[in-house]
Amino acid sequence: MKLQTSKNLCIELSVKVEVAKGQLYRAEKLVESLAHENGRWNTTFDNLSENLNNLTGNLFLSAAFLSYLGPFT
């Protein structure tokens, strides 16, 4: 009786170990994917920061161009 209980417990724990291994594998893949996503977000942030810094100059050039075209329309 005790031997059978121990065998059942061993089988149950083996199944739990396999489930945990699968979860660990998926968690590692998720962390790896998020690390790549972090790099992409940092690049996007840098690009947007640069565009924000250039916004005033771009608006000034646009306004100057529209003022220049005003008499010709």
C-alpha positions in Angstrom: 0.0 0.0 0.0 2.7 2.4 1.0 4.8 1.5 -2.1 1.9 2.2 -4.4 1.3 5.5 -2.8 4.9 6.4 -3.2 4.8 5.3 -6.9 1.7 7.4 -7.5 3.4 10.4 -5.8 6.5 9.9 -7.9 4.4 9.9 -11.1 2.5 12.9 -10.0 5.6 14.8 -9.3 7.2 13.8 -12.6 4.2 15.2 -14.4 4.5 18.4 -12.4 8.2 18.7 -13.3 7.4 18.3 -17.0 4.8 21.0 -16.7 7.2 23.3 -14.9 9.9 22.7 -17.6 7.4 23.7 -20.2 6.5 26.8 -18.3 10.1 27.7 -17.8 10.8 27.3 -21.5 7.9 29.5 -22.5 9.0 32.1 -19.8 12.5 32.2 -21.3 11.1 32.7 -24.8 8.9 35.5 -23.5 11.8 37.3 -21.7 13.9 37.0 -24.8 11.2 38.4 -27.0 10.7 41.3 -24.5 14.4 42.0 -24.5 14.3 42.5 -28.3 11.1 44.6 -28.0 12.9 46.8 -25.4 15.6 47.5 -28.0 13.0 48.4 -30.6 11.2 50.7 -28.2 14.5 52.4 -27.3 15.3 53.1 -30.9 11.8 54.4 -31.5 12.1 56.7 -28.4 15.4 58.0 -29.7 13.9 58.8 -33.1 10.9 60.5 -31.6 13.1 62.5 -29.3 15.1 63.7 -32.2 12.0 64.6 -34.2 10.7 66.5 -31.2 13.9 68.5 -31.0 13.6 69.4 -34.7 9.9 70.2 -34.5 10.4 74.0 -33.9 12.7 74.3 -36.8 10.5 72.3 -39.1 7.5 74.4 -38.2 9.5 77.6 -38.8 10.6 76.4 -42.3 7.0 75.3 -43.1 5.6 78.7 -42.1 8.4 80.5 -44.1 7.6 78.4 -47.1 3.9 79.1 -46.9 4.6 82.9 -46.4 6.8 82.8 -49.5 4.0 81.1 -51.5 1.4 83.5 -50.3 1.8 86.2 -53.0 1.9 83.6 -55.8 -1.5 82.1 -55.0 
